[in-house]
């Protein structure tokens, strides 16, 4: 695997490339506040079968930062992805997008159908309303993340993550994350490094420019997607964001769609159970090859 850089003329994109150059291209798009290494558990299963690309979205990982908070609109992320496809991948890839990455993948399929071979949506909501900051506590948490990511050490961020309150199926009220996962869970260090590499302006935009950021996604025309799409639905009782209502909407609007519900798995998907996710992706691609 090699980490490379591509300058779009507007921003520098960092991405990983690996696998057989003659194999089918598979582009991995991570979720918000994460980085391409979130797919590390999946890559060993996929690298022998695909020509893999994994992108750090703008403002994330080692990619460049936008000049203002409004440089993190959905159409900005989409433009970066299409640039990477056109000038680096150079043929329509399968796209597996997790959360924010899945939203971008759907926009690519709807707006640039000739640039996408097929899509796997990893628990991404079909309405931006699901992502709105509904409570003061959530808004305060995001703002605290921004502050500690900008000024704190990795250990400061780990402490903040360990003590953030999250929902747990076993508890009526949210509890500290360390009480759910265990104080030494590796996710805390991974996410702390990810947040330390985030552009604080990107986190600021989530709280204070939500409508501008997600306006384009709200108008997405799912019926315009021509390629096959697999929706991986996390368990709503475990914090999944792709609701049953969204799944029904997808079945009605996306002509070539499938849904796999991953019971017992939360929004983290492959970071929680990579075997189930890997199996679902590869089975979908095998079925697609026989059907199209």
C-alpha angles and dihedrals in degrees: 000000000000128000110219140172133228124191111212091191088255103050140004114246122203116206142165121234126188146138132055111339089210093056128092111286117244118188119201119205117190130215129262117298091009134098139222092275088073084085094056093111092052100043097077089056093049108033095079092053104039144035095248129211123177119185132206102219116229111284090021133094112339097335122113126272128244118244094240140013089261089063087081099072119137090249089057092055089045093052091053092051094048090049090053091049095048100043106025109024092031096193134061108279134201104253123211108190123181118208105313087016090056091052090052091048091054091050090051091051092049098042102032106027094164090058097058128068097188139328137230111195113204108208096308116157118240092219125055088217089079089063097051117120099250102177138044089237092058091046090049091049093053091047091048090050089053093051097045092043090054099043110014136085124246088261090052090053093046090053091050092050093047091054100042111113117242136173119266127190089224095053132062093211130041114271134194112288091235089062090055102041102023123259095267099045109144091231090075094060093041093051092043090057090046092052091046087059095046120106104245087218088064091055090045090054092057091062102034108027102035098134094048092046096052102030094106093048091054089061098047114139105220090183089066092065108106101176127081114274130197116199113204105201118200118213108278089213088059095051100277115166099204102086129205087249090056091048091054090048091051093051090052098047109029107072099205103035138141131185127209115187113207103206115204094019123107132211092290089073108169092025087060101037114003094174095063092045094046091049092049093050095048094044090051091052092048091051091047091054091055095044105042 
